[in-house]
Amino acid sequence: MGSFATPLSGLTAAQEQLQAVSNNLANIDTDGFKDQTLTFSDIFSQTGATNGSGNPLQIGSGVTVSSTDSNFTEGNMNATGTPSNMALSGNGFFVTQNAIGLPDYTRTGDFTTNNAGQLVTPNGELLLGYPAVGGVVNVSASLQPLQVGSLTSPAVASTTIGVTANLNSSSAIGATASSSLSVYDSLGSAHSLSVNYTKTAANTWTYTVTIPSADLTGGVGTTTTIGSGTLNFNPAGILSSITNVVPISIPALADGAASPLNLTGPFGPATNPTITQTAAPSATNATTTDGFASGTLTSYTVQQDGTIEGTFSSGNTLALGQVAVASFANVQGLASVGNNNFQPTSSSGAAVIGLAGTGGRGTIVGGSVEQSNVNIATEFAKLIVAQQAYSANAKSVTAFNQVSQATLAMLQ
């Protein structure tokens, strides 16, 4: 009898609902998993019959699944403290590269590193982003696997030095003081500089900047002067001018580094000098330089905009790359392909790839992963409804079977 088709469609729908609910519950601990919900629609038989009022006479023919919707709302953030882990707060997907070189899109951020030092998903897909050269991210470049292991930072030659110090205004004419600091050449070698002060008159000191002569090609004597000038203070002990200035320049270095090494400083801008002359003892409070030796990567962190900042043994901090984030016009049109990955379809539209925090894309939370957004209470409620629907439709099948048997018995 054709009547069996109606309860059988109900059994099928209830079974599919049970399968969707069980899949949600099975993935309640799957990072980045998105809860799925089935939507049903009815089926009506086509008939031209009408009643006396002209209204169509139609008898329903059952139910079918009309859509499967994924709930892309954000799950809870779980702080793992693992630097390779990331979570997207807001819209968007991480972009990964699968084994055959094609992109996948995922919300799961439990990335690790492979033996090549690249960021990868647990199933080995490469996390893609924008590369960085010399600490500068190139967002115009093609997406590449992001590297966070076995990296070294190049040496950076010093260009500026700074000294924060006080010279004792009570010192006698001819009194001396000194400050010491280090600078780096283009090869990353450190060179110790001395700034030597001599009081020549009230409120007036001369200074010379020296370097060990052994650091220079053809250096003679113990030290070589590479800069000098005269410091003039006002009666309040504030630096009023620097005269007779010989700019600081280190000539040919013995290690073969680029030369001359020209340095600006060391006493700050004229509007905010870093050296004073007061009645306190002469002392150097701080020194600075902007150069670095070469170093190896010791740690890294992921910023909100996806920039991966690496800290090197030299103390230098450089951008290692920037994580790419994809968005879609219609996320419900994405096709799930397993491993928490999605692929675009004609319904979803093509991926629009850019930076976190731009174009409606969410920001990235480093050292965290997004948990499943499955609500166990909601799923249990749907489970009970689906179970009752299955039982009810099963009883309908039983009733139709009894009617069929009775009809057949009448024909015997």
N, C-alpha and C positions, 0 to 999 in steps of 0.2 A: 504493500500500500504506500502511496505517495506521502501519507501523513507521517511516516517515520522520518522523513527528511527534516521536519521542523525540530523535534526534540534532539535529533542527532546533531543539528547545527548548534543547538544549545549546549550539548555535551562537548562539542569541539571548542566552542567559545570559552566554556568554563575551564576546559583543560588548558587552553592557551593562556587564560588568566592565571591559572595555578602555576603554569610554567614561568610566566613573567614574574610573579610574586616570589617563587622559589629562587629564581635567578637573582632577584634583588637581595633576598636574604642571604644567598650564598656569597654575595659580594659585599656584604656589610662592612667587612674589614679590608676591602680592596681600595688602596689609595687612589683618589681621583675618579672613582666609579660614580656614574650618574644614574639615579633611579629611573626606571622605565615604567610607563603606564600605558595600558591598552585602552583604546576607545572603540566602542561597538556601535554598529548601525543595524537597523532592521531590514528585512527582505520582504517585499510584497509581491505576490503573484500578479501577473498582468491579466486583467479581465475587462471586458467591455460591458458587463452586466451592471444594471442600475436598479434602484428601488423605485417605488412609486413617486418619490419626491425628486427623482433624477440623480440622487447621490450614488456614487460608485459603490459597488459591492466588492470589497476586497478582503481577503483573509491572509493574514501574515504567513510568510513561508519560512521564518526563522531569523537567525542573527548571524552577523559576520563581523570580523575585525576590520574596522575602517582605518585605524592608524595606530602606530606605536610612537609615543612621545617620550623623549628623554628630558628629565628635569635638570637643566644646566645651572641651577642655582649653586652658589658657592658652598662647599662643604667646610667643616671646621678645620682650622689650622692646627697642625701638630708640630710643635717646635722640637726638632730632632737634634739640633746642634751640629749636624753633619754639613760641612760647607758646600758639598756638591748637591744637596737637596734644595729644591725650590718649589714654591707654591704660587699660583696665580690668584691674586685677590681682585676679582672682577672678571670681565669678559676676556675671552681669548684662549689660544691653545699654543703649547710649545710645538716647535717644528723639529721633527726628527727625520733621519734618513735610514730607510730599511736596508736589508741585505742586498737588494737588487738596485740600490741607488735612488729609489723613488721616495718622495716625502710622505710622511704620515703626520698626523696631528693628534696631540694628546693633552689631557689635563694632569696626567700623573707626573709628579716631579721628583720621584725617588731615584734621582740619577746617581750613578757611581762613576768611577774612572776605569778604563781598560788598561791593558799593559802598555799602551802607547801614550797614556796620560790624557786621553780624550774623555769628555763627558758622555756617558751612554746610559740608556734605559736598562732595566734589569734583564731584558731579552736581547741586549746588544745593539740596539739602534742608536745612531750617533745624534747627539743634540746639536742643532745647527744655530749659527748666529753670525754676527759681523766680525771680521778679523780686526786685530789691532797690530800696528807696526810702531815700535818705539813708544808704546804707551798711548798712541792715538788711534781711536776706533774709526774705521772707514765704513760709514753706513751706506756708501754708494757701491761697495763691493758685493760680489755674489756671496750667498750664504755658504759658510764653511763649517766643518766640525770644530768645536771649541776645545782648545788645548789648555790644560791646567797642571800638567806634570812635566818634570824634568826641564824646566825653563831657567834661563839665565837672563839677567838684565845687563844691558851694555853699560860700560863706564860712561859717566857724564862729567865732562870737564867743568870745573868751577868757573863762574863768571862774576860772582859777587861775593864779597866777604863783609862781615859786620862785627864790630866790637862795641860792647856796652861796658863803659868803664868810668871811673872817677879819678881825677888827678888832684893831689893834695895841694890846696892853695897856700898852705903854711910852709911848704917846702922851700928850702933855700935855693938861690940861683945856682944852677949846675946840678941840682938833684935829678935823679933818673927814676924811671918806672918802665914796666914792660907788660905786654900782652902776648899770648901765644895762641895760635890756631892752625888748623890743617886745611889744605886745599887739595883737590884732585885734578890730575891732568887727563888727557883724552884716553890714556891707557888704563886709567883707574888707580894709578900710583898716588899715594898720599905724600904731600910735601909739607913740612912744618915751617910756618912763617912766624917771625917775631916782629912785633910792633914796639919799637923802643922810643920812649919819650924823654926829653931833656928840657928842664925849665931854663929859659934864657932871659926872662924878665917877668915882672909882675903881670899876671894874666896872659902870659905868652909861653908856649911850649913848642919845641920842634919835635917832629917824629920822623923815624925812618923805618921802612919795612925791609926785612932781610930774609934771605933763604940760605940754607947751608950750601956752600960753594960746591960740595961734592955732588949735589943734585944737578949741577949744570955741566954742559959740555965745555971743557977748558976752564972750569972754575978755578979761581986762585984764592988762597987764603981760607979762613974758616967760614966766613959768611960773605954774601954779596948783597949790596943794597939794590932793591928793585923798585923802590918808591919812597917819596919823602914829601914833607910840607911843613907849614907852620900853623899851629892852632892858636887862635886869638879868642879870649873869653871876655865877656863884659863883667862889670863889677858884681853882677848877681851870680856869676859862675856858669853862665850859659854860653855855649859856643856861638860866637858872633860871625866868624869867618875863618876860612882856611886859605892861606896864601902860600906863594912859592911852591905850588903843587907840582910834583913830578909823578905822573900817573903810574900806578902799579902795573908792571909788566915783567913777566918771567921769561928770559931769553931761552935759547936752545937748551932743552932738557937732555940729560945724559941717557935717559931710558928710551929716547927716540920718539917721545910723544909730540903731538902737534905743538908748534911754538910760533910766535910768542904766545904765552898764556896771559891775556890781558884781564885785569880784575878791576871792578868798580868797588868803591867803599873806602875805608871801612867804618865811617862814622855817621852813616845815615844821611837822609836828605837835609838840606839846609833848614827846612821848615820844622824838622823834628830830629835834631842831632841826638846821638846816643852816647856822647861823652860829655862829662861835666867837670868843673873845677870847684870843689868845695873844701871846707876845712877837715873833712873826713880823710882817713888814710887812703893813699892811692891803691886802687884795687880794680881787677877786671871781674865784672859780674857775669858776662856771657859773651860767647862768640858764635858766629854762624857762617855757614857756607852753603851754596846751593849745588855743589857737585856730589858725585857718588862714585864709589868703586864698583866694579862688576860684582854681581851677587847671584845666588841661587834662590829659587822660589822657596819660601818657608811656609806661607799660608795664603789663603785667598778668601774673599767674601763677595757675595752677590748683592748689588745695590738694587733699589726699587726700580730703576730704569733698566735693569738687566745687565748693567756693566759689571764685569768680573774684575775686581781690583786685587792684584797680587802684591804681597809684601815680600821683599827679598832680603837676603842676609846682610846686604849693604845698608839696609834701612830705607831703601828707595821703594816707592809705591807706584806701580804702573797698571794701566788697564790692559787686561789680557784678551779682551773681546767683549762682545755685548750680545746677550741672548735675544733672538728674534721671537716675536709673538705674532700669531696669525689670527685674523678675525674673518667671519663669514656673514653674508647678508641674511642667511636663514639657517641657524644652527640645527633646526629640526630636520633639515634636509640632508644632514651628514649621515654617512653610512658607517656603522660600526664594523670593524674588520678584525676584532679580537685584540688581546693584549692592551686593552684600554685605548686603542688607536681608532681614529676616524679618517675617512676619505671623503673628499668633496664629491657632490653629484650635481647634475644640472639644476636640481631644486635648491641646493645650498648655495650655489654660486662658487666662483673660484676664491681661493684664499687671498686675502689682502694682508700682506706681511709688512710689519714695521716694528717700531720700538714700544716697549711697555710704557703705559701711561700716556700714549698718544692715540688719536683717532678712535677713542672709545675703548681702547684696550686697557685691561687691568694692569696693576703694578705687580712686581715680583717680591715675594717675601723669601729672603735667603735663609738657609738653615732650617727650613720647614717643609712639610708636605701637606697637601690638601687631602683630607679624609673623605671617605664615601659619604654621600648625602642621603643615604637610605635611612628612613625613619622606621624603626622596628615596630612601633605601635601601629603606625599606619598600615604597614605590610601585613601584620597579623589580622587587622580588621578586614583588609581585602582578601586575605586567605580564607577567613570564615565565610565571607559572602560568596566567594568562588566555590567553596566546598558545598555550601547549601544549594547554590545554583546547579551544580553537577548532580547532586542527589535528587533535586526536583525534576530535572530533565530525565534522569534515569527512571524515575517513577512514571514519567510520561511515556517513555519507551515501553515500559512494562504494561501500561494500560493499553497502548496501541497493540501490543502483542496479544493481550487477552482478547481484545475486540476482534483481531484477525483470526485467532483460533476459534472464537465463537462463530464467526462468519463461515469459516471453512467447515465447521461441524454442521452448520445448517445445510450445506451443499451435499453432504454425504447421505 
